[in-house]
Amino acid sequence: MIQTRFQTIRLHTLLILAVLIICLPVILAIIISTQSEAQVLSYPPRLFPGSSTIDNYNKAWRTVNLGRLMFNSAAIAVSVTIGKVILSLLSAFAFTHFEFKGKQFFFFLILVTLLLPVPVRIVALFDVVRGFGWIDSYAGLIIPFWASATGTFLFIQRFKTVPVELIDASRMDGCRPMQYFFRILLPLTKSTIGALCVIEFIYIWNQYLWPLMATNSDNMRVVQIGIKMLMNSESSNNWGVIMAGVVISMLPPLLLFFVLQESFMKGFALQSEK
């Protein structure tokens, strides 16, 4: 009994230490965001909140118009996430519930796109977007990211877990393919949709290279570029202001994760059970 209790305490201690180590950069960012320039550069380093919290956050918000940049990032991330989920659901439904010529070949092509991330094809993508006249516009920041091999693959694996008997029963009841999709398949896929929403929103929110190339005006910049602009401003040596901007930029994805945390965990639990 005593040995079991000791093992439990040791296990929990190790887990707490692991969580603290993983969260240490975030904790330090929050602490530094409250300190003045002198407190940040003091030696030995101060590991306690400082006295410049309001000033740092106010300056970070006003220096680079962070509100506008966060609005751009949120609008782009939400639009891309919705577009990706819709296209991924429809493509996965087609691959799992219909037979057509070249199905395996087309599925292979979709998976191959995983080997070609945006930095690899960014020059060709820029030429295409420029040809459509989408430079420095929301269309150029949103539409190129709608296709998602990851989302298609994730939904295909989820759809394959749906019992065949359920499909046969829906056909006997006179349910058409799209009626079956909306009334039966979508409700069973809510957790996977929530998981994909979290992944894609955070992925798009953290985009830096493509928005840097595809935008020219400050009004179309995104929050990640805003952090770089904050570093290049007159506050370049004031890491308290910079970290305040970083903390502000973390809030929307963090809030989304907390809201969809249950769906996120259930979505991947269903994949692992399969």
C-alpha positions as CSV (number, residue, x, y, z in Angstrom):
1,M,0.0,0.0,0.0
2,I,2.8,2.4,1.0
3,Q,4.8,1.5,-2.1
4,T,1.9,2.0,-4.4
5,R,1.3,5.4,-2.8
6,F,4.9,6.4,-3.2
7,Q,4.9,5.4,-6.9
8,T,1.8,7.5,-7.4
9,I,3.4,10.5,-5.8
10,R,6.6,10.1,-7.8
11,L,4.6,9.8,-11.0
12,H,2.6,12.9,-10.3
13,T,5.7,14.8,-9.4
14,L,7.4,13.8,-12.7
15,L,4.3,14.8,-14.6
16,I,4.1,18.2,-12.9
17,L,7.8,18.9,-13.6
18,A,7.3,17.9,-17.2
19,V,4.4,20.3,-17.6
20,L,6.3,23.1,-15.9
21,I,9.3,22.6,-18.3
22,I,7.0,22.6,-21.3
23,C,5.1,25.7,-20.1
24,L,8.3,27.5,-19.0
25,P,8.6,29.7,-22.2
26,V,5.0,30.8,-21.9
27,I,5.4,31.5,-18.2
28,L,8.5,33.6,-18.8
29,A,6.8,35.5,-21.6
30,I,3.9,36.4,-19.3
31,I,6.3,37.5,-16.5
32,I,8.5,39.6,-18.9
33,S,5.5,41.2,-20.4
34,T,4.8,42.9,-17.0
35,Q,8.4,44.2,-16.5
36,S,10.0,47.5,-17.5
37,E,13.0,47.6,-19.7
38,A,15.3,48.0,-16.7
39,Q,13.7,45.1,-14.9
40,V,14.0,42.8,-17.9
41,L,17.7,43.6,-18.3
42,S,18.5,43.4,-14.6
43,Y,20.9,40.7,-13.3
44,P,20.2,38.3,-11.9
45,P,17.0,37.9,-13.9
46,R,13.7,38.8,-12.1
47,L,11.3,35.8,-12.0
48,F,8.4,37.8,-10.6
49,P,5.9,40.1,-12.3
50,G,7.0,43.7,-12.7
51,S,5.3,47.1,-12.4
52,S,4.8,48.0,-16.1
53,T,1.9,45.6,-17.1
54,I,-0.6,48.3,-18.2
55,D,2.0,50.4,-20.0
56,N,3.5,47.5,-21.8
57,Y,0.2,46.1,-23.1
58,N,-1.1,49.5,-24.0
59,K,2.1,50.3,-26.0
60,A,2.1,47.0,-27.7
61,W,-1.5,47.4,-28.7
62,R,-1.0,50.9,-30.1
63,T,2.5,50.8,-31.6
64,V,1.6,48.5,-34.6
65,N,-2.2,48.8,-34.5
66,L,-2.4,45.2,-33.1
67,G,-6.2,45.2,-33.1
68,R,-6.3,45.5,-36.9
69,L,-3.7,42.8,-37.3
70,M,-5.5,40.5,-35.0
71,F,-8.8,41.1,-36.9
72,N,-7.0,40.2,-40.1
73,S,-5.5,37.0,-38.6
74,A,-8.9,36.0,-37.1
75,A,-10.8,36.6,-40.4
76,I,-8.3,34.7,-42.4
77,A,-8.0,31.8,-39.9
78,V,-11.8,31.4,-39.5
79,S,-12.4,31.6,-43.3
80,V,-9.6,29.1,-44.1
81,T,-10.8,26.7,-41.3
82,I,-14.4,26.7,-42.5
83,G,-13.3,26.3,-46.2
84,K,-11.0,23.4,-45.3
85,V,-13.5,21.6,-43.2
86,I,-16.2,21.8,-45.9
87,L,-13.9,20.7,-48.7
88,S,-12.3,17.9,-46.6
89,L,-15.7,16.6,-45.6
90,L,-17.0,16.5,-49.1
91,S,-13.9,14.9,-50.6
92,A,-13.7,12.3,-47.8
93,F,-17.4,11.5,-48.4
94,A,-16.7,11.0,-52.1
95,F,-13.7,8.7,-51.5
96,T,-15.4,6.5,-48.9
97,H,-19.0,6.3,-50.2
98,F,-18.7,6.4,-54.0
99,E,-16.9,4.4,-56.7
100,F,-15.3,6.2,-59.7
101,K,-12.5,5.6,-62.1
102,G,-9.1,6.6,-60.8
103,K,-10.2,6.9,-57.1
104,Q,-6.9,5.4,-55.8
105,F,-4.8,7.6,-58.1
106,F,-6.6,10.8,-57.1
107,F,-6.3,9.8,-53.4
108,F,-2.5,9.3,-54.0
109,L,-2.2,12.7,-55.5
110,I,-3.9,14.3,-52.5
111,L,-1.5,12.5,-50.1
112,V,1.5,13.6,-52.2
113,T,0.6,17.3,-51.5
114,L,1.6,16.6,-47.9
115,L,5.2,16.5,-49.3
116,L,4.8,20.0,-50.8
117,P,4.2,22.5,-48.0
118,V,3.8,26.2,-48.7
119,P,7.5,27.2,-48.4
120,V,8.4,24.6,-51.1
121,R,5.8,25.9,-53.7
122,I,5.7,29.5,-52.5
123,V,7.3,31.0,-55.7
124,A,4.8,29.2,-58.0
125,L,1.9,30.0,-55.7
126,F,2.9,33.7,-55.7
127,D,2.9,33.8,-59.5
128,V,-0.6,32.2,-59.6
129,V,-2.0,34.5,-57.0
130,R,-0.5,37.5,-58.7
131,G,-2.0,36.4,-62.0
132,F,-5.5,36.4,-60.4
133,G,-4.8,39.9,-58.9
134,W,-5.1,38.7,-55.4
135,I,-2.0,40.2,-54.0
136,D,-2.7,42.3,-50.9
137,S,-6.2,40.9,-50.6
138,Y,-8.1,38.5,-48.3
139,A,-8.7,36.2,-51.3
140,G,-4.9,35.7,-51.7
141,L,-4.5,34.9,-48.1
142,I,-7.5,32.5,-47.8
143,I,-8.2,30.6,-51.0
144,P,-4.7,29.0,-51.5
145,F,-5.1,27.3,-48.1
146,W,-8.6,25.8,-48.6
147,A,-7.4,22.4,-50.0
148,S,-6.3,20.1,-47.1
149,A,-4.8,16.7,-47.5
150,T,-4.6,16.3,-43.8
151,G,-8.3,17.1,-43.3
152,T,-9.3,14.7,-46.1
153,F,-7.3,11.9,-44.7
154,L,-8.6,12.5,-41.1
155,F,-12.2,12.4,-42.2
156,I,-11.7,9.3,-44.4
157,Q,-10.4,7.4,-41.4
158,R,-13.4,8.6,-39.4
159,F,-15.9,7.7,-42.0
160,K,-14.5,4.2,-42.3
161,T,-15.4,3.6,-38.7
162,V,-19.1,4.1,-39.4
163,P,-20.8,0.7,-39.5
164,V,-21.9,-0.5,-43.0
165,E,-25.2,-1.6,-41.5
166,L,-26.0,2.1,-40.8
167,I,-25.5,2.9,-44.5
168,D,-27.7,0.0,-45.6
169,A,-30.4,1.0,-43.2
170,S,-30.4,4.6,-44.4
171,R,-30.8,3.4,-48.0
172,M,-33.7,1.2,-47.1
173,D,-35.4,4.2,-45.5
174,G,-35.0,6.0,-48.8
175,C,-32.3,8.3,-47.6
176,R,-30.4,10.0,-50.5
177,P,-26.6,10.3,-50.3
178,M,-26.6,14.0,-49.3
179,Q,-29.4,13.4,-46.8
180,Y,-27.4,10.6,-45.3
181,F,-24.4,12.9,-45.2
182,F,-26.1,15.8,-43.4
183,R,-28.5,13.8,-41.1
184,I,-26.3,10.8,-40.1
185,L,-22.7,11.2,-41.0
186,L,-22.1,14.8,-39.9
187,P,-23.5,14.3,-36.3
188,L,-21.2,11.3,-35.9
189,T,-18.2,13.4,-37.0
190,K,-18.6,16.4,-34.7
191,S,-15.6,15.5,-32.6
192,T,-13.3,15.1,-35.6
193,I,-14.6,18.4,-37.0
194,G,-13.7,20.1,-33.7
195,A,-10.2,18.6,-33.7
196,L,-9.6,19.7,-37.3
197,C,-10.9,23.2,-36.5
198,V,-8.4,23.6,-33.7
199,I,-5.4,22.3,-35.8
200,E,-6.2,24.4,-38.8
201,F,-7.0,27.6,-36.9
202,I,-3.7,27.5,-35.0
203,Y,-1.8,26.6,-38.2
204,I,-3.2,29.5,-40.1
205,W,-2.9,31.9,-37.2
206,N,0.8,31.2,-37.0
207,Q,1.4,31.8,-40.7
208,Y,4.2,34.3,-41.3
209,L,6.0,33.7,-44.6
210,W,3.1,33.6,-47.0
211,P,1.3,36.7,-45.5
212,L,4.7,38.5,-45.7
213,M,4.9,37.8,-49.4
214,A,1.3,38.2,-50.3
215,T,0.6,41.6,-48.6
216,N,2.0,45.1,-49.2
217,S,0.0,47.4,-47.0
218,D,0.0,47.6,-43.2
219,N,-3.8,47.2,-43.1
220,M,-3.5,43.7,-44.6
221,R,-0.7,42.4,-42.4
222,V,-1.4,39.7,-39.9
223,V,-0.5,39.4,-36.2
224,Q,2.7,37.4,-36.7
225,I,4.1,40.1,-38.9
226,G,2.9,42.6,-36.3
227,I,5.2,41.0,-33.7
228,K,8.1,41.4,-36.1
229,M,7.1,45.0,-36.7
230,L,6.9,45.5,-33.0
231,M,10.5,44.3,-32.7
232,N,11.6,46.7,-35.4
233,S,9.9,49.7,-33.8
234,E,11.3,52.0,-31.2
235,S,10.5,49.3,-28.7
236,S,13.1,47.0,-30.2
237,N,15.1,46.9,-26.9
238,N,12.1,46.8,-24.7
239,W,11.3,43.1,-24.4
240,G,8.5,43.8,-22.0
241,V,6.5,45.5,-24.8
242,I,7.4,42.8,-27.3
243,M,6.4,40.0,-24.9
244,A,3.1,41.8,-24.2
245,G,2.4,41.7,-27.9
246,V,3.3,38.0,-28.0
247,V,0.9,37.3,-25.1
248,I,-1.9,39.2,-26.7
249,S,-1.4,37.2,-30.0
250,M,-1.6,33.9,-28.1
251,L,-5.1,34.6,-26.6
252,P,-7.4,33.8,-29.6
253,P,-5.9,30.3,-30.4
254,L,-5.7,29.6,-26.7
255,L,-9.4,30.5,-26.2
256,L,-10.4,28.4,-29.2
257,F,-8.5,25.4,-27.8
258,F,-10.2,25.7,-24.4
259,V,-13.6,25.9,-26.1
260,L,-13.1,22.9,-28.3
261,Q,-10.8,21.0,-26.0
262,E,-13.3,18.2,-25.4
263,S,-13.9,17.8,-29.2
264,F,-10.2,17.9,-29.8
265,M,-9.4,15.1,-27.4
266,K,-12.4,13.0,-28.5
267,G,-11.5,13.4,-32.2
268,F,-8.0,11.9,-31.8
269,A,-9.3,9.3,-29.3
270,L,-11.6,8.0,-32.0
271,Q,-8.7,7.8,-34.5
272,S,-6.5,5.9,-32.0
273,E,-9.3,3.5,-31.1
274,K,-9.6,2.5,-34.8
